[in-house]
Amino acid sequence: QAQLVESGGGLVQPGGSLRLSCAYSGITFPLYIMGWYRQAPGKQRELVATIHSAGSTDYADSVKGRFTISRDNTKNTLYLQMNSLKAEDTADYYCQAIHSVSRRTYWGQGTQVTVSS
């Protein structure tokens, strides 16, 4: 059974930076597409960024140029580096893994990010 555990959220001022981490187990990375989603209060969960087994990445338009998704296979950890944070980035951030064939999906429990002065 796969497990995903996020960390690194917190309170940051506008313009600041945070790095989120997602420690995973039970996942053979080349078989999974991994990504970050977020859900702001009263809004639907939305895709932030994904990374494929070959290393290709995709980003939501709202975070392009500010956020970077990466992984460290030696540490079984997925990252989301968030720079130039804005108030509208405030949300709960979730790590996701999808099996590339079966489409079975795993979610972490989420980590809260608040951008406020």
FIPANU-346923 format. One record per residue (C-alpha): chain; residue number from 0; y, x, z; residue in three letters. Coordinates in steps of 0.02 Angstrom, whole numbers. Layout:
// residues N
<r chain="A" resi="NUM" c2="Y" c1="X" c3="Z" resn="ALA"/>
...
***
This chain:
// residues 117
<r chain="A" resi="0" c2="0" c1="0" c3="0" resn="GLN"/>
<r chain="A" resi="1" c2="167" c1="71" c3="-51" resn="ALA"/>
<r chain="A" resi="2" c2="308" c1="88" c3="73" resn="GLN"/>
<r chain="A" resi="3" c2="492" c1="119" c3="41" resn="LEU"/>
<r chain="A" resi="4" c2="614" c1="162" c3="181" resn="VAL"/>
<r chain="A" resi="5" c2="800" c1="175" c3="147" resn="GLU"/>
<r chain="A" resi="6" c2="926" c1="270" c3="251" resn="SER"/>
<r chain="A" resi="7" c2="1102" c1="340" c3="238" resn="GLY"/>
<r chain="A" resi="8" c2="1207" c1="183" c3="241" resn="GLY"/>
<r chain="A" resi="9" c2="1360" c1="163" c3="349" resn="GLY"/>
<r chain="A" resi="10" c2="1547" c1="136" c3="355" resn="LEU"/>
<r chain="A" resi="11" c2="1655" c1="239" c3="238" resn="VAL"/>
<r chain="A" resi="12" c2="1837" c1="231" c3="185" resn="GLN"/>
<r chain="A" resi="13" c2="1886" c1="188" c3="6" resn="PRO"/>
<r chain="A" resi="14" c2="1873" c1="343" c3="-102" resn="GLY"/>
<r chain="A" resi="15" c2="1740" c1="417" c3="9" resn="GLY"/>
<r chain="A" resi="16" c2="1559" c1="463" c3="-26" resn="SER"/>
<r chain="A" resi="17" c2="1387" c1="422" c3="41" resn="LEU"/>
<r chain="A" resi="18" c2="1213" c1="474" c3="-7" resn="ARG"/>
<r chain="A" resi="19" c2="1074" c1="349" c3="13" resn="LEU"/>
<r chain="A" resi="20" c2="893" c1="405" c3="28" resn="SER"/>
<r chain="A" resi="21" c2="732" c1="310" c3="-2" resn="CYS"/>
<r chain="A" resi="22" c2="576" c1="391" c3="67" resn="ALA"/>
<r chain="A" resi="23" c2="422" c1="324" c3="-19" resn="TYR"/>
<r chain="A" resi="24" c2="235" c1="333" c3="8" resn="SER"/>
<r chain="A" resi="25" c2="86" c1="261" c3="-83" resn="GLY"/>
<r chain="A" resi="26" c2="175" c1="283" c3="-249" resn="ILE"/>
<r chain="A" resi="27" c2="125" c1="400" c3="-389" resn="THR"/>
<r chain="A" resi="28" c2="295" c1="426" c3="-464" resn="PHE"/>
<r chain="A" resi="29" c2="251" c1="447" c3="-648" resn="PRO"/>
<r chain="A" resi="30" c2="176" c1="272" c3="-645" resn="LEU"/>
<r chain="A" resi="31" c2="330" c1="190" c3="-569" resn="TYR"/>
<r chain="A" resi="32" c2="506" c1="152" c3="-622" resn="ILE"/>
<r chain="A" resi="33" c2="617" c1="169" c3="-469" resn="MET"/>
<r chain="A" resi="34" c2="788" c1="102" c3="-438" resn="GLY"/>
<r chain="A" resi="35" c2="926" c1="46" c3="-323" resn="TRP"/>
<r chain="A" resi="36" c2="988" c1="-132" c3="-308" resn="TYR"/>
<r chain="A" resi="37" c2="1124" c1="-206" c3="-200" resn="ARG"/>
<r chain="A" resi="38" c2="1168" c1="-375" c3="-131" resn="GLN"/>
<r chain="A" resi="39" c2="1341" c1="-418" c3="-68" resn="ALA"/>
<r chain="A" resi="40" c2="1369" c1="-564" c3="50" resn="PRO"/>
<r chain="A" resi="41" c2="1358" c1="-728" c3="-43" resn="GLY"/>
<r chain="A" resi="42" c2="1306" c1="-644" c3="-206" resn="LYS"/>
<r chain="A" resi="43" c2="1145" c1="-617" c3="-300" resn="GLN"/>
<r chain="A" resi="44" c2="1054" c1="-452" c3="-292" resn="ARG"/>
<r chain="A" resi="45" c2="1105" c1="-341" c3="-437" resn="GLU"/>
<r chain="A" resi="46" c2="1039" c1="-184" c3="-517" resn="LEU"/>
<r chain="A" resi="47" c2="1136" c1="-25" c3="-477" resn="VAL"/>
<r chain="A" resi="48" c2="1034" c1="113" c3="-558" resn="ALA"/>
<r chain="A" resi="49" c2="859" c1="155" c3="-616" resn="THR"/>
<r chain="A" resi="50" c2="764" c1="315" c3="-652" resn="ILE"/>
<r chain="A" resi="51" c2="610" c1="326" c3="-761" resn="HIS"/>
<r chain="A" resi="52" c2="465" c1="447" c3="-748" resn="SER"/>
<r chain="A" resi="53" c2="535" c1="558" c3="-885" resn="ALA"/>
<r chain="A" resi="54" c2="698" c1="570" c3="-791" resn="GLY"/>
<r chain="A" resi="55" c2="804" c1="453" c3="-896" resn="SER"/>
<r chain="A" resi="56" c2="930" c1="350" c3="-798" resn="THR"/>
<r chain="A" resi="57" c2="1025" c1="188" c3="-819" resn="ASP"/>
<r chain="A" resi="58" c2="1175" c1="124" c3="-724" resn="TYR"/>
<r chain="A" resi="59" c2="1269" c1="-36" c3="-701" resn="ALA"/>
<r chain="A" resi="60" c2="1438" c1="-28" c3="-787" resn="ASP"/>
<r chain="A" resi="61" c2="1525" c1="-51" c3="-620" resn="SER"/>
<r chain="A" resi="62" c2="1456" c1="113" c3="-551" resn="VAL"/>
<r chain="A" resi="63" c2="1448" c1="225" c3="-705" resn="LYS"/>
<r chain="A" resi="64" c2="1534" c1="390" c3="-675" resn="GLY"/>
<r chain="A" resi="65" c2="1536" c1="364" c3="-487" resn="ARG"/>
<r chain="A" resi="66" c2="1353" c1="347" c3="-435" resn="PHE"/>
<r chain="A" resi="67" c2="1207" c1="462" c3="-474" resn="THR"/>
<r chain="A" resi="68" c2="1023" c1="420" c3="-452" resn="ILE"/>
<r chain="A" resi="69" c2="900" c1="561" c3="-430" resn="SER"/>
<r chain="A" resi="70" c2="731" c1="599" c3="-356" resn="ARG"/>
<r chain="A" resi="71" c2="641" c1="741" c3="-270" resn="ASP"/>
<r chain="A" resi="72" c2="455" c1="726" c3="-304" resn="ASN"/>
<r chain="A" resi="73" c2="416" c1="865" c3="-180" resn="THR"/>
<r chain="A" resi="74" c2="493" c1="761" c3="-41" resn="LYS"/>
<r chain="A" resi="75" c2="441" c1="590" c3="-108" resn="ASN"/>
<r chain="A" resi="76" c2="621" c1="536" c3="-96" resn="THR"/>
<r chain="A" resi="77" c2="739" c1="440" c3="-209" resn="LEU"/>
<r chain="A" resi="78" c2="927" c1="464" c3="-190" resn="TYR"/>
<r chain="A" resi="79" c2="1086" c1="375" c3="-235" resn="LEU"/>
<r chain="A" resi="80" c2="1242" c1="482" c3="-225" resn="GLN"/>
<r chain="A" resi="81" c2="1393" c1="368" c3="-216" resn="MET"/>
<r chain="A" resi="82" c2="1566" c1="440" c3="-244" resn="ASN"/>
<r chain="A" resi="83" c2="1739" c1="362" c3="-259" resn="SER"/>
<r chain="A" resi="84" c2="1679" c1="212" c3="-162" resn="LEU"/>
<r chain="A" resi="85" c2="1773" c1="48" c3="-175" resn="LYS"/>
<r chain="A" resi="86" c2="1780" c1="-104" c3="-64" resn="ALA"/>
<r chain="A" resi="87" c2="1679" c1="-198" c3="-194" resn="GLU"/>
<r chain="A" resi="88" c2="1535" c1="-77" c3="-169" resn="ASP"/>
<r chain="A" resi="89" c2="1508" c1="-154" c3="3" resn="THR"/>
<r chain="A" resi="90" c2="1332" c1="-225" c3="6" resn="ALA"/>
<r chain="A" resi="91" c2="1156" c1="-203" c3="68" resn="ASP"/>
<r chain="A" resi="92" c2="1071" c1="-74" c3="-41" resn="TYR"/>
<r chain="A" resi="93" c2="886" c1="-86" c3="-80" resn="TYR"/>
<r chain="A" resi="94" c2="762" c1="36" c3="-154" resn="CYS"/>
<r chain="A" resi="95" c2="637" c1="-34" c3="-279" resn="GLN"/>
<r chain="A" resi="96" c2="480" c1="31" c3="-364" resn="ALA"/>
<r chain="A" resi="97" c2="396" c1="-58" c3="-510" resn="ILE"/>
<r chain="A" resi="98" c2="227" c1="-7" c3="-579" resn="HIS"/>
<r chain="A" resi="99" c2="257" c1="28" c3="-763" resn="SER"/>
<r chain="A" resi="100" c2="98" c1="-63" c3="-819" resn="VAL"/>
<r chain="A" resi="101" c2="55" c1="-198" c3="-691" resn="SER"/>
<r chain="A" resi="102" c2="239" c1="-231" c3="-649" resn="ARG"/>
<r chain="A" resi="103" c2="192" c1="-243" c3="-465" resn="ARG"/>
<r chain="A" resi="104" c2="352" c1="-224" c3="-367" resn="THR"/>
<r chain="A" resi="105" c2="391" c1="-148" c3="-198" resn="TYR"/>
<r chain="A" resi="106" c2="553" c1="-159" c3="-101" resn="TRP"/>
<r chain="A" resi="107" c2="625" c1="-66" c3="47" resn="GLY"/>
<r chain="A" resi="108" c2="706" c1="-154" c3="193" resn="GLN"/>
<r chain="A" resi="109" c2="883" c1="-110" c3="140" resn="GLY"/>
<r chain="A" resi="110" c2="1026" c1="-9" c3="210" resn="THR"/>
<r chain="A" resi="111" c2="1202" c1="-74" c3="235" resn="GLN"/>
<r chain="A" resi="112" c2="1353" c1="6" c3="154" resn="VAL"/>
<r chain="A" resi="113" c2="1527" c1="-47" c3="206" resn="THR"/>
<r chain="A" resi="114" c2="1680" c1="20" c3="118" resn="VAL"/>
<r chain="A" resi="115" c2="1835" c1="-18" c3="219" resn="SER"/>
<r chain="A" resi="116" c2="1990" c1="64" c3="287" resn="SER"/>
***
